Amino acid sequence: MAVFFAIWKRSRSVKNCILITGLCDSGKTLIYSHLLHSKYVGTHTSIKENIGDYVVKNRALRLIDIPGHERLRGRYIDAYKGLARGVIFVVDSVTLQKEIRDAAEFLYTLLLDPVLLKAKPQLLILCNKQDQTMAKAANVVKSLLEKELNVLKVTKTNQLTSIEGSSNTAYLGSAGKDFDFTQSTIPVDFAECCAFRKDENTEPELKVSQNGLKALFE
């Protein structure tokens, strides 16, 4: 609940959508269903988006759970990004290291999206599955993503410089410096999260760290 209240407080424009996105199996839909219904809701996230209204401070936010499959997510992000006041990028803290390339590529696309760059919605990277032993803490997730984003930055910048007329293309971070999230035009914060079901007969539980949300309340 605090996640969405924080984003609502951060920006009070006509935009009222919170996009929940990330790779497949990161836990997006479990988070969505808990916040919206306080229970697990069977969905087909690989096929279509899930949409529902979440009321906070007598005002409705529209939560949109974006499919994680790489062939589908771009279409849905393009459809809703113009209405986004916030984006929640859910990361599987257990499997991130082996999925780091895919996660960074997806995040790179979001950070340089022209519509998002103009609107500057709050982007929260939610490090999920913190209840599991092998989960990486938010600071480790941040470091891994920064390193991989910097690799992408160097690679893509070199590709662009070889293409005539590419000088107006958006550039990630500061020229001549290794990328870190303080250089992002879109404001980025991190929080740790645990969304899980003990078994098929129990409702989902959701726990979100408060320290990672401080910046969202400012």
Buried (B, 14 or more C-beta within 10 A) or exposed (E): EBBBBBBBBBBEEEBBBBBBBBBBBBBBBBBBBBBBEEEBBEBEBEEEBBEBEBEBEEEEBBBBBBBBEEEBBBEBBEEBBEBBBBBBBBBBBBBBEEBBEBBBBBBBBBBBBEEBBEBEBBBBBBBBBBBEEEBBBBEBBBEBBBBBBBBBBEEBBEEBEEEEEEEEEEBBBEEEEBBBBEBBBBBBBBBBBBBBBEEEEEEBBBEBBEEBBEBBEE
